[in-house]
Amino acid sequence: MTPEEFRKFGHEVVDWIADYSANIRDFPVLPAVEPGDLIAKLPADAPEEGESMEAILADFRRLIPPHMTHWNHPRFFAYFANSSTGPGILGEMLSAAMNANGMLWRSAPAVSELEEVTLDWLRQWLGLPEKLFGIIHDTASTATFHALVAARERAGGDHGDLTCYASEHAHSSVEKAALAAGIARENIRRVEADHDFRMRADRLEASIQADLTAGLRPFCVTACIGTTGMASVDPVPDITKIAVQHGLWLHVDAAYAGSAAIVSSMRHVLEGVEQADSFVVNPHKWMLAPMDLSVLYTRHPEAFRQAFSLIPEILRTPYDDAVNNRMDYGVPLGRRFRALKLWFIMRYYGRQRLAGILEGHMRMAAEFAEMVKRDERFELCAPVLFSLVCFRYQGTDDDNSRILEQVNGSGWFLSHTRIGGRKVLRLAIGNRATTIEDVRGAWDAIRRASAFELT
């Protein structure tokens, strides 16, 4: 592709992105498609000869958006709603253009040093202590895996007798990380939570004592700030005391809710995190960064280096003693320039403006919760601490399933979980363009869907 061709089609792509962002409400959040619909419209064989960009872009417009669930839609309220933004998209474009591999400082000095500076900026915004080592991964699942391997490395010895602990409401990635780190499934403990879905510190202590009595070696506990199901916050200070007493590595999973700490009035949600051995937060969840970007901080980078550093001769450089080569702190050798989009976002918005967006999301969630409370047919199912509301229709699971499917077929997208064995609906707010009218519209759709009891 010549520079002239790239310029022509690049302008066309940017124009499409700008129009898509401006007119995204013209798309349904969920596509009206069935499994296999797109496959049936695509050729079974790859092309032998190259095709024109006109044809490729025409097929993109014709085939891809109509078969997409539009995560950037302001009425996307499922899972943990997120949002990419102009600055982040531009950063991604420039990163792709330079196509750097940040495995070593020498292979891409700007990748290494901008990541170091940007993550220190983020550390300051979150109110975390100085001298933390930060590294960017793709997702919190990967970050948590690396944390558990570092914890296992610090424990030493044969890991067949190691046990680890997390709340019964912790994300499945914590258990997957433990399994990938070589911890036996029967040695992964799910600790009982209280009525606010917070890990019970007394139950954690009892589980540790039982394992010690059985001759096992407790080595790691994961506390959650913003659990996936209901965004509950574990009592990190209490868990920290137990971790210190027994010499356990404390990992804090704040993938979703950790971003709330950039709001001055929400700084308290990270209380106790300053003593954690590792901590993960995802700017791609609630800081307007495009997928994917997960940040892992640790007080013990040497544990990660001990676990993962393996340097073949071809990757040795004269600067190795003076720099942090990112490949030494994790499994990936190839590393994208993810810090660039975060740098763009942090500079474009600044902390105050970005914090204002998050505050707006939390206000809308609080108003939605009030709507739920005013309708006696519905109930709140968990405290509303951030921008997630868990609620249900006071009927059967089938009733709630019917409401969910009808709402999701009428222009909104909600998800569900189970709390106390009952099906619960989840409305998560996280899109930069979501308005209170969108939230009120979702509630109107929910109430209409619940009217079946009157027919």
C-alpha positions, 0 to 999 in steps of 0.5 A: 500500500502506497502512502497515498493509498494509506492516506486515502483509506486512512481518512475513510476509516477515521471518518467511519470511526467518527460517524460511528461514535457520533451515531452509535445510537442508530445501532441496536446494542444487540444484533438480531442474529443467530449463531453462524449467521456471519459465517454463512455470509463469508467465503469458505476459502481464503482469497488467492489474489489480493482484493481492493481496499474499496471492496474490503471496507465495503464488506466491513461496513456491510457485514461486521457492525450488523453482527456486533454487540456494540460495547461502546453503546450508551445503552450497554449495561451488561457485565461491566460496561466500558467505553473507548474514547477518541484519545485512546483510539488515536493512541491505538492507531499510532501504536499499531503504526510504530509496531514496536515490541517492548520486550526490552528497553533497547527494543523500544526505549519509549515503550519501556519508559512511557509505561514507567512514567504513565503507571506512576501517574496512575499510581498517584491518581489512585493514592497508592504508595511510592516505589511500586513497580507497575507493569501493563498486561492485557487483562486482570486474569493474566495479571492475577496469574503472574501475581500467584506465580510470584507468590508461589515463588516466594513460598519456595519448596514443593508447591504440592502442599500450598493452599490459597484463599479468596472470597466465594464471590471472587472472579473465576480468574482467581481460581484459574490463575491458581490452577495455571500456577500449579496449585491443586484444585483441592487446595484452593479455598473459597472463603465464606462471605457476610451478608454484604458479600464481603469475605469474612476475616474470621472464616479466612483465619479458621480456614488457614488454621485448619490447613496448618493443622493438616500440614498444608502451607497457606501462601496467598490470599486474594482480596477483592475490591469490586467483585464481579457479581455484585461489586462488593468490597472485601475488608482489606485491612482485616485481611492484611493483618491475617496475611501478615501474621501468617506470611501470606502474599496478599493480592488485591483484585480491583480490576473494576472498582479500583478506578473509583479511587481517582475520585477524591471522595472514593479514595477510601475504597483502597484502604489497606491496599498500601500493604498489599504485595500486588494489586491489579486495576483495569483502565479498560473497564472504567477509565475510558481506555480501549480493550485491552489494558490491565495494570499490575502493581507490586512491592516485590518486583524481584519475586516476579523477576525470579519467577519469570526471568529467562534470558537467551543470548540473543536478548542480552544487551549492554543496558541490562543492568541499568534498566527494567526489561519488561520481559523479565517480569512475566510470560509474554516476550512480545509486548504491545505499546499499550501505555500510549493510549493510557498516556493520551487519555490521562493527558486529554481528560486529566484526573478531575474531568475523568473523575467527574465522569465516574461520579456521574456514573455513580450518581446515575446508578444511585438514581436507578437504585431509587427507582427499584426501591420505589417499586414494590414488585422489585428488590435491591439485592446488593449494596450499590457502592459504585456504578453497578446495581443488582436487583430482581423482580420478586417472582421466580427465576423464570420471571426474571429470565423473561424480563431480561430477555424482553429488555435485551430485545428492546434496545438495552443490554443487561446481564445477570448473576446468582445471589443466594441461589436466586437469579439477579439482574445487573445494570452496570454503567460505564459508558462515557455517553450514557445519560440519565435518560438512557438509565430511565429508559432502561427502567421503563423497559424493565417495568414494561417487561414485568407487566406480564403479571397483569395479563 
